[in-house]
Amino acid sequence: MESLHRLHSLVQVLKSRGQSVEPAESVERLKWVDTLQRLGVDRYVQPEIDALLRNVYRSWQQKEEGIFGDPGCLAMAFRILRMKGYNVKP
């Protein structure tokens, strides 16, 4: 039951605060997207994920520190963006 509550919390965080997020917040939300994808429930919040990925892609193009400052986040962003068809290069 606790896992279901945590999953519900993740979904609510993705849906909250609109589409404009700070780079550091994008990093945290990317981790949530990764978790939701691994659980196979990302389809329930796909519009929110798409909006987030547009913001992450903009950050990628501008080489913002929030993504490029952490090698783990950089790898995750690269993988998720590539899986969704964004043209990103290492």
C-alpha positions in Angstrom: 0.0 0.0 0.0 2.9 2.4 0.7 4.3 1.8 -2.8 0.9 2.7 -4.3 0.9 5.9 -2.2 4.4 6.8 -3.4 3.5 6.2 -7.0 0.4 8.4 -6.6 2.7 11.1 -5.1 5.1 10.9 -8.1 2.2 11.3 -10.5 0.9 14.3 -8.6 4.3 16.0 -8.5 4.6 15.6 -12.3 1.1 17.1 -12.7 1.7 20.0 -10.3 3.2 23.4 -10.9 2.5 23.7 -14.6 5.0 23.2 -17.3 7.6 25.7 -16.4 10.2 24.3 -14.0 13.7 25.3 -12.8 16.6 23.2 -14.2 17.3 21.6 -10.8 13.7 20.7 -10.5 13.9 19.2 -14.0 16.6 16.9 -12.9 14.5 15.6 -10.0 11.5 15.2 -12.3 13.6 13.3 -14.9 14.3 10.8 -12.1 10.6 10.4 -11.6 10.0 10.0 -15.3 12.6 7.2 -15.3 10.9 5.5 -12.4 7.5 5.8 -13.9 8.8 4.4 -17.2 10.5 1.5 -15.4 7.2 0.7 -13.6 5.4 0.9 -16.9 2.8 3.5 -15.8 4.2 6.5 -17.6 1.3 6.4 -20.1 -1.0 7.7 -17.4 0.9 11.0 -17.3 2.3 11.2 -20.8 1.2 14.8 -21.5 3.0 16.0 -18.4 6.1 13.9 -19.3 6.0 15.4 -22.9 5.9 18.9 -21.5 8.8 18.2 -19.1 10.9 16.6 -21.9 10.4 19.7 -24.0 11.8 21.8 -21.1 14.7 19.3 -20.6 15.5 19.4 -24.3 15.6 23.2 -24.2 18.0 22.9 -21.3 20.1 20.4 -23.2 20.4 22.7 -26.2 21.5 25.6 -23.9 23.9 23.2 -22.0 22.5 24.3 -18.7 24.4 23.3 -15.6 21.4 21.5 -14.0 21.7 18.7 -16.5 25.3 18.8 -17.5 26.6 19.2 -14.0 25.8 15.7 -13.0 27.0 12.7 -15.1 24.2 10.5 -13.9 21.6 13.0 -14.8 23.3 13.7 -18.1 23.2 10.0 -19.0 19.5 9.6 -17.9 18.5 12.8 -19.9 20.3 11.5 -22.9 18.7 8.1 -22.7 15.2 9.4 -22.1 15.4 12.1 -24.8 16.8 9.7 -27.4 14.0 7.1 -26.5 11.4 9.8 -27.2 13.0 10.8 -30.5 14.8 14.0 -29.6 17.9 14.7 -31.6 20.6 14.8 -28.9 24.3 14.0 -29.2 26.7 13.1 -26.4 
